[in-house]
Amino acid sequence: MVQHNKLRKAVFPVAGLGTRFLPATKAVPKEMLTVVDKPVIQYVVDEAAEAGIEHFVFVTGRGKGVIEDYFDIQFELEQTLKARNKNAELTLLSGLLPKAGSASFTRQQEPLGLGHAVWCARDIVGGEPFALLLPDMIMRAEKGCLKGMVELYGKTGGNVIAVEECAPDQAHKYGIVGVGEQLEGGFRITEMVEKPARGTAPSNFFINGRYILQPEIFAILETQERGAGNEIQLTDGMLKLAKTQAFAGYHFKGQTFDCGAKDGFILANVSFAIERADIRPMIEEPLKALLAALK
């Protein structure tokens, strides 16, 4: 077992504009779009809570105040539910709230990339390791993705990145890692390449949007030059950090839905709906009819 600092905090970069979902995201943050009956961000926060995270740090932007309101008590709604004896709904709402004082919000004033968003959380995170969860990505497995990463982190310390396998001929679309020494639940990462040219990828393991990072990344990001898209790229910062600290890859084997894309969002809604005992009986036959019509 490796000596390391306990993981207590998680960062959620929720400042993105959500242009792929216009016009819906003109007024509603993309993180608040619902998969069945919960906002996307709730699934991601639930994953962090399952992994033992105690402090939830949201990096927001203009027009994202509704996210802060969502993770707060709404007095009028709760009073109305109490008056109508809607106890099940009250219990549901209270179970979704972080404990008082365990959620923090800071602003990313300019859209300068993921690396910049992470850097904006530096004073709240302080000198501790932290998890980073991209809020577009919903993961589903018997064991939550971050929980599995925390278990690997307990054995390796350092930095941990969640990875999944893709078809080798699709590797050029992703951030790809090199595979080193095998570990229980993953492997040592030997290199990281952002969207390698076809036929040059070191493996078919791609980075899927979950990270455990040491606080030294903040000093690197502070002086990080802009990279692809004229933005401060987290991958560039991790490559510098990898020169002095070890990185491990956690091999996630569940389902991932990219809810920042329309196809992933639709698939997530269908997949989570058919897993619900209260919903499946109502939609199973209509779904089968729709699929039959595609033939």
Stockholm file with secondary structure:
# STOCKHOLM 1.0

chainA/1-295         MVQHNKLRKAVFPVAGLGTRFLPATKAVPKEMLTVVDKPVIQYVVDEAAEAGIEHFVFVTGRGKGVIEDYFDIQFELEQTLKARNKNAELTLLSGLLPKAGSASFTRQQEPLGLGHAVWCARDIVGGEPFALLLPDMIMRAEKGCLKGMVELYGKTGGNVIAVEECAPDQAHKYGIVGVGEQLEGGFRITEMVEKPARGTAPSNFFINGRYILQPEIFAILETQERGAGNEIQLTDGMLKLAKTQAFAGYHFKGQTFDCGAKDGFILANVSFAIERADIRPMIEEPLKALLAALK
#=GR chainA/1-295 SS CCCCCCCCEEEEECCCCCGGGTTGGGTSCGGGSEETTEEHHHHHHHHHHHTTCCEEEEEECTTCHHHHHHTSCCHHHHHHHHHTTCHHHHHHHHHHSCCTTCEEEEECCSCCCHHHHHHTTHHHHTTSCEEEECTTEEEESSSCHHHHHHHHHHHHCSEEEEEEECCGGGGGGSEEEEEEEEETTEEEEEEEEESCCTTCCSCSEEEEEEEEECTHHHHHHHTCCCCGGGSCCHHHHHHHHTTTSCEEEEECCSEEEETTSHHHHHHHHHHHHHTCTTTHHHHHHHHHHHHHHTC
#=GC SS_cons         CCCCCCCCEEEEECCCCCGGGTTGGGTSCGGGSEETTEEHHHHHHHHHHHTTCCEEEEEECTTCHHHHHHTSCCHHHHHHHHHTTCHHHHHHHHHHSCCTTCEEEEECCSCCCHHHHHHTTHHHHTTSCEEEECTTEEEESSSCHHHHHHHHHHHHCSEEEEEEECCGGGGGGSEEEEEEEEETTEEEEEEEEESCCTTCCSCSEEEEEEEEECTHHHHHHHTCCCCGGGSCCHHHHHHHHTTTSCEEEEECCSEEEETTSHHHHHHHHHHHHHTCTTTHHHHHHHHHHHHHHTC
//
